[in-house]
């Protein structure tokens, strides 16, 4: 049986779309399954019939990661896990956060870079020791996110070819720290071709593969009757069913904070019926919540956020790393307004409207109105398009890539 070694900062945390996606991808490799085929139709929460397609052999998988908060149990028990007793943060990262930029909200770069260098050197040594203890070297390694430089260094020194997933903006902020890891990978995996093009502007890749975020909708939302019930109850229980309701999940400077600060007062004056429900926590969520046409709800189950809304809004400023909440909203028949950078248009598909310049308040307002006016039609398209991140589809694409890399 072929073997994979997965090494990353965290792999089974309570939150984190990138970690959950990689968990779901490697879980899917533990059993035989088909490579991707255009003839197979993937629709969220709808059974797929594979009987007419040839199955590829499963993989044996080992993982090495830190204990980052309470584990969710998402990572399959068949995967042999090496849990490292190593803190994911340090004095340096803490100080970098306290001295973060008021303009961008990002950690102070020099201190944060110092933290990243130290933690990646330490992780490299631990991954090397972990690999040395294996009776048989793995055919491939996999890594992602902030500790990927350390994992890649260990894979390189042991002569193990590896893949690296780009799922956040950290490599764009510290390109020289991650250059060797990215350019030394036999394949750089990005969710969407748009993000792949962004990576190619800065790094030389041996190969780039579009591996969609993998969402197990069954584990997230049980089944279609549950989704329809949540949606129906959410809309019925709304006190102002005629008022346009927009949902925003998470707010940071990278996720449109400045644009929202200008947008809300404008809409309060020119479209007072419109209201924004903001989910998540932190300074920026609280600041937006003071506007009379916005309500901060804190952290709630995602199905609660999407059950009662009309339109979902998500904005990125620099890196279009694919917003998985776009497709989760689609499962509830909720369309999205998003920006046109990176892979965001691919995540959206036909299930919403692109705002090309969200800093142009007039354009932003116009797009929100358009999406709300067409919400029923776009919501149906959003549901159909959500199949693009169905974990069965993503695993089949990943399985085909690995097969190609090991021939």
N, C-alpha and C positions, 0 to 999 in steps of 0.2 A: 504493500500500500504506500502511496506517495505521501510525503510529510511536509507540513507547513509549520514555520515558527513565526508567531505573531508577537511583536515586542512594541509596546507603546506605554505612554504615561498611565492611561486608564482605559479600561475596556468594558467594564460592567458597572458604570456609575448610575446614580439615580436619574441624572439628566444628561444632556449632551447628545445632540443629534448625530455627530460624527462617530462617537463611541457606540451608540446604539446601532448605527448603520453597519459598522464593521463587525460588531457582535452578530448581527443578523446574517451578514454575508458569510462569515466563517461557519456559523451554525448550519447554513444551508449546504455547505460542502461536505458535511459529515455523512450524508446519505447519497445514494445514486440519484442522478437527475439528468434531464436533457440539457444540451447546450442551447443557446438562444436560437429560436426559429421564428421567422416572421409570421408563420402560419398559426402560432400559438397566441391566442387572445388572452390578455391579462386584464381583468376588471376587478377593482377592489371588492373583497369579500364575496367573490363569485368563484366557485370551484373550477379548477382547470383540469382538463383531461389530457394526460400525457401518454396514454397507452399506445398511440401510434408513432411515438418518437423514441429514438434510441437513447438509453441512459448511459451517462459516463460514470466511471468508477468514483467512489468517495475518496476523501483525503483524511489522513490522520493529522491532528492539529494539536500543537502545544502553544501555550501563551505565557508571556512574562509581562507583568504590569504591577503598578503600585496599588495599594489598598486606598482608593480615593472615595471616602465616604461609605455610606451603607450600600452594599451590593444589591442589585435588583434581581439577581438570579436569571437574567436574560441569557448569559453565556451558558451554553449547553454543558451539562455535567460530563459528557464524554471527552471534553477538552481538558487535557492535563494542564493545570494552572500553577505557575510559580508566582506567588504573591510576595512582592518585595516590601519590606518594612522601611520605606524611604518616604519622607514627606514630600508632597508635590509642591509645596511652597517653602520659602525661606525668609530669612531676615531681609535679604536683598529684594525679593519680589514684593514683600510687604512694604518696604520703604519706597520702592518704585511706585506702588499703587497709591501710597499716601501723598507722593509728590507728583501724581499724574497731572497731565495737561488739563487745564480748565477749558481750553478750547476744543480739544478732541476727545477728552476722557480717557486717553491711552496712558498706560504706565510710563513713568519717566524712562526713556529709551536706554540710557547708559547703565542705569542700575538694573533694569530688567534684562538687558543683554548679559550683564555680569552673572545674574541668576541663571539664565539659560545656559551659559558656557559651563558653569560649575555643575549644574544638574545633568547636563548631557555627558560630561566627562565621567561622572559617577555612574550614570546609567549604562554607558558604553562598557565599563568594567564589569558591571553586573550581568549584562547580556552576554558578554564574552564568557564569563564563568558558567552561566546557564547553558550556553551552547556546548562548552567543553564537557559538561556532564551528560550530554545526550549520547547514547550508545551508537546512534547512526545520525550523521548530519542531515538536516532537512534539505529537500530539493530547492525550496524557496523560502525567503523571509518576507514579512510584511510589517510595515510600520506607518505611523501617521502622527500628526500634530506636534506639540512642542518638544517632545523627547525624541523625535525621529532622527535628529542629527546624531545622537548617541547610539541609537539602535543601528543606523546605517553604518556608522564607523565600525561597530562590532561585526556586522555582516561582511563588510568589506575585508576586514583583517582575517576573517575565517574563510574567505573565498566563497561565500554563500550569495548567490544572486538574490536580489530582493526587489519588491515593489514598494512604492511610497504613495500614500494617498495625500492629496492636498485638499484640506477641508476648511481652512481658515486663512486669515490674512497675515499670520505671523511670518511666513517665508517672504512675503512682500515687504514687510517692515525690516527684516534682518536678512537680506539676501545672501550676504557672504557667509553667515553662520550656517545656512542650510544649502548652500550651493553644491558642496561635495555630495551631500545626501541625495539631493534631487538629480544632479547630473550623473551620479554613479549608479542610479537605479536602472534596472533593465526595463522598467516601465513606470511612468508616473500616471497615477489614476486620478482623474478629476470627474466630478459629477457635472457633466455638461461640456460641450465643445467650447462654449464661450469662456469658461474658466480656463480650459486648456490653452486657449489663445492668449489669455492674460499671463499664464505661467510662461509661455513661449516667448513673451516679450522680454523676460528677464533672465530665463534659464535655458540652457541647451538640453533638451530631453532626448534620450535614446529612442524612446517610444512614448506616446501618449494614448491612453485608453479612456473612453467615456464609460465610467461605471456609475450608474445612477445611485443616489441614496436609496438604501433598502429599508422600506417600512413594512413591518408585519401588521397589516391592518386588522387581522383577526385578533392578535394579542392586544392591539391598541383599542379596538372598538367592538369586539365580539362578533357581531354579524350585522347584516343590513337591516333586519327588523329593529335591532337596538338603535342603530343610527337614525332610522326614520322616526322612531318613538322619541328619542332625545330631541330631534329637530322639531317635531310637531309640538311637543310640550314646551320647548324653549320659545317658539314663536307665539303660542297661545298665552303663555304666562307673561309676556311682555306687556307692560302697562301702556306703552305708547306704540302700538303696532303700526301706526301710519307714519311715524317719525323715522327718517333714515338713520340706521345704526351701523357704525363702522367699528371693526375690532382691530386693535393693534396688539400684537403679542411680543413684548420685550422692546424696550427703548434704550438706546445708547447713542452717543454722537455718531457712531458708524451706522446706526440704524435710523437715521433721519431726524434726530432730535431738533436740530436747528430749523429744519423745514417745518416741522410740526409747530414749533413755537411761533412761527410767522403765519402758518396756515390757520390755526384755531381761532385767533382773533378775527381774521378776515372772514371766515365762514360764520362766525357768531354774528357778524354784521350783515352778511349777504345771503346766508342760508341758515338762519337760526334754528330751523327744525332739525338739522343734522347734529348727531351726537356721537362722540367717540368713547368706546369702552377700552380701557388700557389694562393689559394683564402683565403681571410680573412685579418686580420690586426694584428698589434702588432710587438713587437721587433723581435721575432723569424722569422716571415714572411719576414720582411725587411732584416734581415741578410741573409736568404737564397736567396733573390732576387738579391743579388750582384753577384751570380755565373753566368757565361756567358751562361749556359744551363738551366737557370731558369728565369721565369718572374712572378713578383708579380702583381696580378690584383685587390687586395682589395676585398671588399664585392660585390658580384654580385648575382643575382638570381641563385639558384642552377641549374635550367634548362640550363642556359647559360654556366655554368661550364661543364656540362656533354654532352651538344649538340655537342661540337667540339673535344672531347678527345677520345683517344683510350683505355686507361686503367686508372682506378682509384686506388690510393694508400692510405692506411690508416694503421698506426702502433700504437700500444699501448705498454707501457713499463711494467705496473704492473697489472692494473685491466681491464679485458676483458668485458666491460659493454655493448657490442653489438653496433657496429657502424651503425646507421640507414642510413647513406649516402651510405653504401654498397648496400642496397636494392634500394635506390633512384637512384643510378647509374644503377642498373640492369634494372629499368624501361626503361632506354634509350638504353638498350642493351650493356652497358659498363661493362666489367668484372673488378674485383678488385684483387689487391695483398694486403694481410694482414698478420698479425702474428697469431700464434697458441694459444694465451693465452685466458683464460676465454671462453666467448661465441662468440669470433670472428669467429671460424670455422663454428659455426651454422649459423651465419649471412651470411657467404660466401656461404655455401653449395657447389654445383658444379660450381658456377658461377665465378670462378677465381682460384688463386693459393696461397697456404700458403707458407710464408717464415718462416722457423722454427727458424732461428737465423739471424735477420736483422742487427745485429752488425758485422756479417761476410759479408764483402762487396762483396766478390766473389759469395757467395750464393745469396745475395740480387740481384746482377746484373743478375745472371743466371735466377732467378725466373721472374724478369721483362721482360727479353727477351722471356722466355717461354710463359708468359701471352700475350705479344704483338703478338707473332707469331700465337697464337691460339685465338686471340681476337674475331673473328667472331663466332666460335663455342662456346666459353665460354660466349660471350655476350648473345647468345640465351638462354643458361642455366641460366644466371644471371636474365634474364627477367622472366623466369618460376619460379625461386626460390624467386623472390621478393614478391610473394603471401604470404610468411611466415609472413610478417609484414602488410599485408592488414588489415585495421582496422576492417573490418567485421569479419575476422577470429579471431583477437585478442579479440574483444568484445565477441564473442561467447565462447571463452575459459574462459574469465573472468566471464562471466555470469554463466557458469557452475560451476566455483569455488565458487562463492557467494552462489549459490543454495545449493551446498554441505555443505557449512559452516553454513547455517541457517536452515538446516533440523532439 
